[in-house]
Amino acid sequence: MPSIKDQKCYSDEWTRTNPDLILNLPTEPPENREYQDHVLVDVTPGGDLLAIWTVVPKMDYSVYFSRSKDNGKTWTKPEVIDGPGPKPGQVSQFGFPVISKTGRIYCFYNKTTGFGTSGSGIILCKYSDDDGYTWIDGEVEIHYRRTKFDHPDPSVEPACIIWQKPIRDSKGRHIVGLTRTTSEFVKRPSDASHMGGHPDRPGGRPWHRWLGECRSEFLRFDNIDEGPHPKDVKITWLPDSEDLISVPVTFEPQASEGMTFCQEPGIELLPDGRLFTEMRTTNGDIWYTVSDDDGHSWRQTEVLRYKDNGDSILNPIAPTPIYRMQDGRYLLFLQNHDGFGYDGWGPRDLNSRRPQFISVGEYREGAHQPIWFSEPLLLFDTDKVGVFPNWLIWLSMYSSLTEKDGQRTLWYTDRKLFALGKHITDEMLAPLKVPS
C-alpha cells in the first residue's frame, strides 16, 4: 500500500493539518467555488466505514458517497447519490445517514427548489438494503414544518439545514439538529444590505455582514428502526414551542431589535437521560441549553462555560460540533477565541475560523451546566495560508467522529478542499483535565 505522503493531489497543502487518513483529494485544480464539505462518516451494519458528503462542482451541489473496508486507509471511488436539477437552481446538499436496526441505511438530504429564497428546499431520501453499496430512490418529499419565521408565501419552502449525523435519545429514537433561517421578508435587520460598515471594523469587508436571523430546532425519526419505506417514516419536529430555540444577539443595533442568532446545534444524550445541545452564535461565545423531556421543551439558553460560574467558552461564527465518545466523555471542537484572536476582525469574520482546538467534556451530576470542559488543546491550523482557487484560509468543522476497532477518528475538510481523517488518540487527550 502506498504511503499517505504518496497520494496524488494538485497541491501539497493537504498535509498542513498533518492528517492520518485521506478520504478524497482533488488531483486536478478545481474551478472557482468548487468545494467538499459536510463529511459524515458512519459504521455500516456490515462493519465498513460509509462516508456521505457534499461536493460542489461548478456550484452544482451534489451528495456523494464512498466506503472503506480497512478503517479509512483506502476508499472506493466517490459516487453520486443525487446531483443537481432538473431545473436551474435545484441542487442536492447536506446528506446525512440514518442507520436502522434492520440494517437499512437511509440517506436524507436537502433539495433546493430553485425559487423563493436562497436555501429554500425540501428533504429527499434514498435508501440502501445492501450495506450502502447501491441506493434506491425513496420517492418521497419531506417538507420542513412551517413556522412564523418562514416566507409569507406558502409556496416558498423554509430555509433549513441539517448538518450532523443523528444521535439516539433516551428512548433510542434518532434525533438530529437543524438550523432555520428567518425569512428577510418576515424580519430584516437594519444592516441587511450586507455590504455596509460593521462594528467590528469601520468600513467593513464583504464578509463582515449580518448573516441573517436564525434559530435551532430538531427532527426526530420515530419509527425508522422498524425499517419502513421512506414514505412511511414518521417524523416529529421539536421543540413544541413555535418560538423554537433562540439566542439573543448581544451587539447593536440587533440587540435592541430583539434579533436572535444560533446555528448548527450539536446534540448529545446525558447519562441521566436529558438532552444537551450547544450552538454557535455571533456573540463571540458558544451557548447551550438542556431538555428533560426528550426535546419537547428546553431550558432558557445561556453561555457555555468551562464549569459552573467559570469562564465562557469563546468562539466566533464557526461550527462547534460535540461528540460523545465510547468511554462516556465528550469531545468539543472550538476556535478558542472570540473572533478577534489570531488576526480576526471579530465574531462575524469567517476568516476567524482558525485555529482548530478540542476540549474534553465530562458529565457533572447535580451541576447547573451538566457538562464541564477541560482547557482546550490546539489540534491544527492553516497558518493563514490559502489554496488556489478559492483561497480560503479557515477551517470549518462540518465533520464527524467514528470509533471502530479502538481507533477514534475525526473526519473533516481542510479549507473545504481536502477530505481528511485525523486520529484523536487517548494519548492526545490525556493532558486535558476537566474541573471536578
Secondary structure by P-SEA (a helix, b strand, c coil): cccccccccccccccccccccccccccccccccccccbbbbbbcccbbbbbbbbbbcccbbbbbbbbbcccccccccccccccccccccbbbcbbbbbbccccbbbbbbbbbccccccccccccbbbbcccccccccccbbbbccccccccccccccccccccbbbbbcccccccbbbbbbcccccccccccccccccccccccccccccccccccccccccccccccccccbbbbbcccccccbbbbbccccccccccccccccccccccccbbbbbbbccccccccccccccccccccbbbbcccccccccccccbbbbbbbccccbbbbbccccccccccccccccccccccbbbbbbbbbccccccccccccccccccccccccccccccccccccccccccbbbbbbbccccccbbbbbcccccccccccc
